[in-house]
Amino acid sequence: MAEQIASNEWDHKNICERNKDKMDVHFSHHCGENIELSEEKQKASWNHKYSGGIAFSSQPLRPNSKLKLDLTGTGHAYVGIIKRDPASVTNMRKALTSDVIVATEVKVHKRLGAVNIVSDTKDGKDCISFESYNGTKTVDINSEVWLFLYIKFGDMIAVLHSETIQDRCFHHVTGCNIRCLDEDRRSVKLLVENPAAVCCLNKKLKPGHSVTFETKAITENRNKPSRCHIKLGIINLDPSELKSRDPESFQVDSKVACPSRWNIVQIFSKENIDGELKLYLTHTGELYFSHDSGIEGTHKCHSNETSSGITIILDLFRAEASVSDYHHEESDECEEKDYDYVRPEVEISEIIKRKLQISDKQHEKECSSSDRSSSDSDYLEMKDVSDSHKTFSPNCKISPRLTRCGMYRKDQSSSNVQECK
């Protein structure tokens, strides 16, 4: 009886400590401008506000002229007119709300979304008609206007065609997140397909600590979007330092010459978003991740930042994440005996324990070796995470095993397990 009472008291104390830990750990207010925090910063959601994907026609729309705008790929865009010369626009954000008339919104997914633009005169008034799959929208004009395009997100490519305008092309003045695909400036796309959509935990994940997220896609009319993802990343900088060194990840039009990029550990695509994502950092510097979708793996962190911990980063695209649990071990003894933080009903085997103990000894040797070397950097080797060249760690490989720390699943085949070393 006494043992049962003591056990219940310990369980109650442990639950109280975990609840307190959860309240202390939340998403940092340093997050991307396309991220919205709620529920006392326990929840982060993708919420598009600005992409910097603005483009204009190089010439005003002339009377009795015809243009065709072909939109391919996947993404959303607004098409309309601007009533001032794009060359005079100094603030793109302000122009988007004060100088632009949106005629139609185009949503495409792996198909062509064409918009026919016709400048004409009806009932003695000059007007411009925009014809798309959404129907026809006519805008009356009384002065010179230019074609306006705003790509919100995605890998959409916009191409201008015309049979009546010989010098058809996009203006050299564009938003900060637009790039031309040809010398004639007839086709454009976003430089970063999902800009400023990162969120970070306010505290670093330290060795022996674990965190759990509830993740899911943001549905529209109960349907998942055609494309969505969550990218799990890490860096040893805290959120404020990361924002100062890589401002573009937080503010679309903020750039520095040599940004410090964060490492991508794993991408959870549309089919693998909904469920629990559990992370644990071992004392040997390995980040374990496990998702209800069956994706599991490890990522070996550099030894020089293990003691200080790592900042967990989530890049959200039409998805959301909530902090549901946070736990830390009270001593190193817990690391050897209590690996059931992810799945309490699974006990770690003696073989796995011995492997982790061997890993600890190897870690001590690495630390001893690294102390004699001055070539180690002060922070993680960081990758450029702009959409055009986002890559995994080159040390990633597929492995048929991952049973450490209780993170294996009895109901999942080993082929779904990924390990990064």
Residue, then its C-alpha position, 0 to 999 in steps of 0.5 A: m500500500a505504501e509503495q502504491i501511495a508513493s507511486n501515485e504521488w510520484d505520478h501526480k508530481n510528474i504530471c504537474e511538472r509536465n503541465k508546467d513545462k508545457m506552459d513554459v514552452h510555446f512558439s516564439h513571437h519571433c515568427g514569419e509574417n505569414i504565421e499567426l499565433s494563437e492559444e497563448k502562443q501554443k498554436a501556430s498557423w499558416n496565414h498568408k498576408y504578403s508574398g512580395g510576388i508583384a509584377f506589372s506589364s511594361q506598357p500601359l494597356r492600350p485601346n483595342s489591345k488584347l493580352k493573354l496571361d497563361l498561368t501554369g503549375t500550382g498556386h494562387a494569383y490575383v490579376g487586375i490593373i494598377k492606375r499609376d506607372p509602376a516605375s513610380v511605385t516605391n512601396m509595393r505593400k502600400a500599392l497592393t492596398s491603395d493603387v490596385i484593382v483586383a479583377t479576378e483570382v486564379k487558382v491552378h493545380k497542375r493545369l493551365g489557368a488562362v486569363n484573356i485581357v481585352s481593352d475595349t470601349k462599351d457604351g462610350k466608356d473605356c473598359i478592360s475585360f478579364e475573362s477566366y474560368n471564373g467568368t468575365k469581369t469588366v473594369d471601367i477606366n478613365s486613365e492609363v492603366w497597367l496590368f497587375l499580377y500578384i502571385k500569392f504562393g506556389d510554383m506558378i509560372a506566369v507567361l504574357h502573350s499578345e498578338t497586338i502588342q509587339d513589346r509585350c513583357f513584364h515591367h523591370v519594377t517588380g516585388c522583391n520575391i519575383r524573378c524573370l525566367d527569360e531575358d525578354r521578361r515574358s515569364v515570371k515566378l516566385l523566387v521563394e514559393n512559401p515565404a516568411a512562414v517559419c515558427c520557432l519554439n521559444k526555448k531550445l530543446k536541450p539534451g534529455h528533453s522531448v516535445t510533442f506537436e499536434t500537426k494538421a493541414i488547414t482544410e477548405n470546405r472540409n477538403k485538404p488543399s492540393r499542396c501543403h507541408i510542414k518542414l522540420g528544421i533546427i539551428n543552434l541560434d535562438p529565435s531572435e538571433l536567427k531573425s537578425r541573421d536570416p531576416e528573410s525567413f521572417q519578413v519577406d522584404s528583409k534581406v542580408a548579404c550572407p544569411s545564416r540558413w537553418n538545416i532541414v531535418q524532414i519534410f512532412s507532405k500532404e499525406n503525412i501531416d495529420g497526427e502527432l510529431k514527437l521529438y527527443l534530443t539525446h545526450t549524444g546529440e541525436l534528434y529523434f523524430s516520430h510522426d503518427s503517419g509512420i515517418e521516423g528517423t534521427h538526425k545527428c547534430h554537431s557535437n559542439e552545440t549539443s550542450s546548449g541545445i537546438t532551436i526547433i523550427l517549423d516551416l508551415f505551408r497551409a498547415e498548423a501545429s500546436v505544442s501538446d507536451y513537453h518533458h525533460e529528464e531530471s538526471d542522466e539516469c533517466e536517459e538510460k532507464d526511461y525511454d518511454y517518453v514517446r510510447p509509454e507501453v513500449e519498453i526499451s530492450e537491453i540491446i538498444k540500451r547497450k547501443l546507446q551506452i556505446s554511443d555515449k562513449q563514442h560521444e565522449k571521444e568525439c568531444s575530446s577530439s573536438d576540444r583539440s581542433s579549432s576548425d569547428s564552427d560556432y553554429l550548425e552548418m546551415k543550408d540555404v532554404s529558399d525554395s529553389h535549392k532546399t536540400f536535406s542533410p547529405n548524411c541522410k539515408i534510409s534505414p530498416r531500423l529505429t527502435r531507440c527510445g521507444m520510438y518504433r511502431k508495432d503497426q508500421s513496416s520498417s520500410n517507412v523508417q528514415e534515419c539521418k546520421 
